[in-house]
Amino acid sequence: MKHKEMKKKKGFKDYSRLLLLTICVAVFLYSGYQLLNIYLEYRNIGKTYDALLDAYVEENNGFHVIAWDELLERNPDVIAWIQIPNTNIDYPVLQGETNDTYLRHDIDGNYLVAGSIFVDANHNAPLQEPNTIIYGHNMRNNSMFSDLKRYIDPQFVEDHPYVYIYLRDGTVSQYQIVSSQQIDAYSDIYMVNLPNLDAHYTKIMSGNTLNVPFERDQSPMITLSTCATYDVNNTARVVVHAALQISGINPETEQMQ
């Protein structure tokens, strides 16, 4: 009887070990599958946007010269191209029917986890209104708008002071970065169609972490927005504000500062 009980206990232990091993192997395989998917997704992001640069952008004196006719033929929702030199921010800017249109879709409407850089769909005249809101994801591979988080570093601000917006008429607008802060996704800083910039200046400067001198006039501004963390349920956002400094730059004849 004792021998049978010991054999039964041993059999139960063997079964438990086998079950535990099976679970561990399953977890390992699932984790490997997830990591492979993440790797493929990020590789796809790089390939997608590298292909756009290769297809539509040439370099001249530090500026992009963009083949607008061909780019707009591919997708007329492209309203601009954004570049912050010596960062990863170098993308076409789109505006969809809603803010979900390009949240997880590329320029061709295909699913892409990084989505596109896009202007708030509620803007009637983006880049002409007092303030234009531009969104981009915060990706783990530092693509899209991830570099915005680096604007808490004064040296980074000094080394990357300008945002360049390439317009469909072939000109470039230079914006000076003047403010960076962390806010909630439901902040009224995201208000669209401002009547003027006076109240907006007060809001963005109240939480500003930068010390950049600039003249507060009524020049149009842009607000660049990304998630503060990788947690999709976290409503914290990083926003960087930039004021229009020079417009009408000809990228084919002028030198970037």
Phi, psi and omega in degrees: 000315180298320180297319180295321180294319179295321180293322179294317179296319179296318179297321178295319178296318178298318179296318181296319179296317180297318179297316180297318179297318180298317179297316180298317179297318180297317178296317179299314181295320180294318179297319177297320178297317179295317179297321178297318178298317179298315179301315181294322178297314182290325176296322179295323177300310180300315181296319182299311186277332172297322179295324178293318177298315181296323187280327191235358187235132170240158183255141177207113179056036180091340179271160167275144165245113191258135177279081189295320182302314181291321181294317181288333175294326178290317178202110180290355177285350177288120181252346183191179171227134181250138179217131166243106187306143178064027169229180177275000182275103185197081191215156168292150178246127182244163171225120181260179178296325175225172179285355175270346187303313182245015179299319179229030180226148181273188184299335181263004180084007178277148178298132176214124186302328180279347182061210179233166167280129185216151177274146177307130185295343183277354177287130177276326181222071183302142180070007172240336179286167180306324178215133178242128181264128181236127184253150173201149182287156172260101186260150182293339179267015177068019176273181180057234185260020182302325183294346178300329181295341183280354181282012169275347182268116181304325180292322178295321178297316181296323182278340183225067188276347189236147169247132179251127178248117179268126185258161185292344176277003177093355180265169180234140175248133179257124179249139176264129178287125187236346184205146174214138181198166174253130182225178176269151181301340182258015179296147178284002171296337178276012179296133181259155178061056177293141176291326176199181186260354186302306181293326180295319177304315181299317181295312186287333180277341181294330179246014185294131178262357182260163175232072184247115179288136175200159180272128181275091174248196182261025177294142179303150179237163169235146176242115179263129188231139174211165177291144180280338181226179176268000180277114184294342180270352179277129183266007177287137180230147171258128178235139176238128182252140180223139182256140179298127182248315180222135175237165176075022178291134176266109185291347182271344184235343186255162183255134178292142180290000000 
